[in-house]
């Protein structure tokens, strides 16, 4: 739980079986600060269950290292390939279970909501999200698209908390 006078830390997650982006931001009032970000890349040649375990364990390590107070996960985009969507759902489950196991409240956001919170339009391109992350969190420096998306999820959650009056 968040200690008094310590900024609230939010872990944002952009699930993927090949690459899962993660980002942690600190929120104090209206101020957002970059804490850390990265990408988890399970071995694509490993068995499916092993890849999921790698993802889960890496997420648990991120949570232990950065001590977030809350987590936010991007919802799955359903595409025409049912098998790919199902596999992405498994990766997303790891992203929901790891913070829940650590006792963190976990929120979920549609990609359009995340893009609107960061760029101002739900139809924004990945490049626009990355551009705005560099502007909103200059200490993050250059990020991969996956890490930028994860930071955007964390920012969307911070904005939603403020809108609900939970700041």
NUNUVEX-765189 format. One line per 10 residues: number of its first residue (from 1); their letters; for each residue x, y, z of C-alpha. Coordinates in pm, whole numbers, m for minus. Layout:
NUM = A = X Y Z; ...
END
This chain:
1 = XXXXXXXXXX = 0 0 0; 107 357 m59; 292 515 236; 206 875 331; 398 1138 132; 527 870 m106; 406 912 m463; 165 642 m577; 337 398 m815; 141 255 m1106
11 = XXXXXXXXXX = 257 m42 m1313; 129 m35 m1671; 136 m353 m1880; 104 m405 m2255; 60 m784 m2284; 215 m993 m2557; 351 m1344 m2583; 657 m1234 m2781; 705 m899 m2608; 528 m766 m2301
21 = XXXXXXXXXX = 595 m401 m2231; 596 m273 m1876; 631 72 m1728; 613 222 m1382; 516 582 m1317; 490 771 m989; 191 998 m936; 172 1277 m682; m118 1511 m738; m110 1608 m1105
31 = XXXXXXXXXX = 261 1529 m1136; 367 1218 m1328; 723 1089 m1301; 894 806 m1487; 1026 533 m1257; 1128 251 m1492; 1026 61 m1804; 1126 m240 m2007; 1019 m528 m2224; 993 m895 m2131
41 = XXXXXXXXXX = 1082 m1125 m2422; 1028 m1496 m2352; 1229 m1736 m2570; 1016 m1789 m2881; 1157 m2140 m2925; 1052 m2251 m2574; 736 m2450 m2509; 420 m2241 m2474; 382 m2312 m2101; 749 m2225 m2044
51 = XXXXXXXXXX = 704 m1893 m2224; 406 m1810 m2002; 600 m1907 m1691; 893 m1687 m1800; 653 m1396 m1851; 485 m1449 m1514; 813 m1479 m1323; 959 m1171 m1494; 647 m972 m1405; 675 m1086 m1043
61 = XXXXXXXXXX = 1039 m967 m1043; 937 m625 m1185; 674 m594 m911; 921 m691 m641; 1187 m450 m772; 968 m143 m830; 701 m189 m560; 398 m52 m746; 79 23 m553; m158 m46 m841
71 = XXXXXXXXXX = m147 m207 m1184; m321 m143 m1514; m337 m379 m1810; m434 m308 m2169; m729 m514 m2289; m681 m767 m2567; m737 m653 m2921; m940 m926 m3092; m827 m989 m3447; m936 m1229 m3719
81 = XXXXXXXXXX = m687 m1500 m3618; m859 m1679 m3331; m548 m1882 m3236; m336 m1566 m3204; m606 m1393 m3001; m630 m1692 m2767; m251 m1702 m2716; m249 m1329 m2645; m525 m1393 m2391; m296 m1635 m2209
91 = XXXXXXXXXX = m20 m1372 m2193; m274 m1120 m2073; m379 m1361 m1798; m19 m1369 m1672; m27 m987 m1670; m344 m991 m1460; m242 m1269 m1221; 110 m1146 m1131; m3 m813 m980; m315 m973 m828
101 = XXXXXXXXXX = m92 m1232 m660; 111 m943 m513; m209 m796 m368; m230 m504 m611; m559 m370 m743; m562 m430 m1121; m752 m212 m1369; m811 m284 m1737; m828 m34 m2021; m917 m58 m2389
111 = XXXXXXXXXX = m644 53 m2628; m865 340 m2749; m899 471 m2392; m521 452 m2342; m450 636 m2667; m708 904 m2589; m557 963 m2243; m207 1014 m2385; m257 1152 m2737; m609 1295 m2721
121 = XXXXXXXXXX = m762 1059 m2976; m846 690 m2953; m738 641 m3313; m375 744 m3253; m92 551 m3420; 186 380 m3222; 432 649 m3330; 208 919 m3185; 192 734 m2853; 572 704 m2842
131 = XXXXXXXXXX = 607 1074 m2926; 373 1176 m2643; 547 946 m2394; 874 1127 m2473; 697 1459 m2405; 506 1354 m2092; 790 1150 m1938; 1116 1298 m2070; 1321 1101 m1816; 1209 781 m1991
141 = XXXXXXXXXX = 1424 868 m2293; 1376 660 m2605; 1148 362 m2552; 1042 68 m2763; 681 72 m2883; 592 m197 m2626; 740 m4 m2333; 583 323 m2454; 244 151 m2473; 287 17 m2118
151 = XXXXXXXXXX = 378 363 m1987; 71 496 m2170; m145 237 m1987; m3 356 m1655; m76 719 m1750; m431 631 m1856; m483 471 m1515; m343 780 m1341; m588 998 m1536; m879 764 m1459
161 = XXXXXXX = m792 774 m1085; m791 1153 m1094; m1125 1159 m1277; m1274 930 m1011; m1133 1152 m737; m902 877 m609; m589 1090 m641
END
